[in-house]
Amino acid sequence: MLKYAIIGISHPHTASLYGSLARYSDEVDCVGYADTSAHDAQDTEKKLRENLGGAVDKLQRFDDWRGLADLAPDFAVVCCDNTAAADVTLELLERGISVALEKPMTNDYKSAKRIADKATEIRARGGKTFVAVNWPIAWFPAFNRAKELCDAGRIGRIMRVVYRSPATWGPYSYSPDGENPPIEFLARTWWYRHDRGGGSLLDYACYGSALASWFFGRPALGVKAIAKNFCLRGDSGEPAVDVEDYSAMIIDYGDGVGLLEGSWSTFNCGEIPSDPVIYGSGGTIVCDRHSNDCRLYVGRSHGSVKPTEVYTCPPEPDFCFGRNIIDHIVNNKPLHPLLDVDFNTEVMRILDAGMRSAGLA
């Protein structure tokens, strides 16, 4: 049976990654969890409950993540803050432990390159230790069908990939009433701290950067970006945190462009799809993260028309992070392309350029 550890519990996606692996408890076992250095305002126990859920009471807790790594698990799920991700990953790789990071890969291109170079070195000497970067969108069947349609040439040459992040006011706005915690709390929480890799660009624009690069299938040539703080303000009206709650990017792919937003300041999306729309020379593909449908529109039209084809793509239980990681280790099955370390290094190159263009770095 494979053994794995959870190292870092600061990322709100920790519970979903654990849940994906827990489906296969007859094949993989979690030896324990440990946090890395705390860089937020959350009480440790509260953070554990929110980010790891009921697993807190089922799994062994370690106070020192290096002590947990001493157990030599086959791989580690790393869910620390974005700035800490690189150093933790590199130390685990040096110990011969494979790493599955939650998106985004790191907080900048330099750190991502360090990880990629180490992965290349391991491959060059025949090692099997690997790095994977999980994206929740990798497991959306409709998005994968859209990629298949693009690769099959159903909409001709891809010209534009447009992405709008879903309606949200930030990572901690998913309460029953949809309200954020007090700004004083957010100001001490890592997603709202620039030095820990926070901000809407790395949280949400990263999705658009990954999807555009995946659909185009080639490196970007340049990036232009802007960043704003619309809503994260104190009583004086001045920004209360040093991160942006809105970002927009234009990515140049040569004969194609990516147009995307990363927003923590969208109260309601209305009826506009919040996920990729791919415009080609012969048609358009529309997906929406709130639907399992992938809609194909072929032919010219200046008005509202019915789709040429609608592909209903219901979720598949075994099309998930956990199954892919296990099969990669046991059966040498390829990782999903969105999880590839070199692909994610390219995504970080785009995001790094976007941050510099917007004056965030």
Order of alpha helices (4+ residues) and beta strands (2+ residues): beta-alpha-beta-alpha-beta-alpha-beta-alpha-beta-alpha-beta-alpha-beta-alpha-alpha-beta-beta-beta-beta-beta-beta-beta-alpha-alpha
